[in-house]
């Protein structure tokens, strides 16, 4: 799962609902190669009727904030929301709509800030999903030889300095 570094609990949802853009750092690998660890995502308020399959959303799953692509939204305001990482062969467990924290409006990778909405970005994610098995295979072969210090940097994002 692509976990996110986040502000203190209780502050995110009110900020997003107010219309503030909330920045969260991506910590996981499940959106590779489209969104690497260390990238920033900016959340906006969720407007369910305007969400489409493939949009990036942040949901709370088992107490963790997870940034994944939207697979489906059930009917009505309480219908289940289903998400999935690019690497995953199966979707995440369904969660109620109140578990939706926000939709990703922008992604910032290596200093480049790009809109995370619309057909162009969904195509980018689809390309990432198509290449994910190759990236997963390369990682499986190469990971045992990666030095521990570099593994730690990758887990926390290359753009972040470690203490």
Buried (B, 14 or more C-beta within 10 A) or exposed (E): BBBBBBEEEEEBBEBBEEEBBBBBBBBBBBBBBBBBBBBBBBBBBBEEEEBEEBBBBBBBBEEBBBBBBBBBBEEEEEBBBBBBBBBBEEBBEBBBBEBBBBBBBBBBBEEEEEEBBEEEBBEBBBEBBEBBEEBBEEBEEEEEEEEEEEEEBBBBBEBEEEE
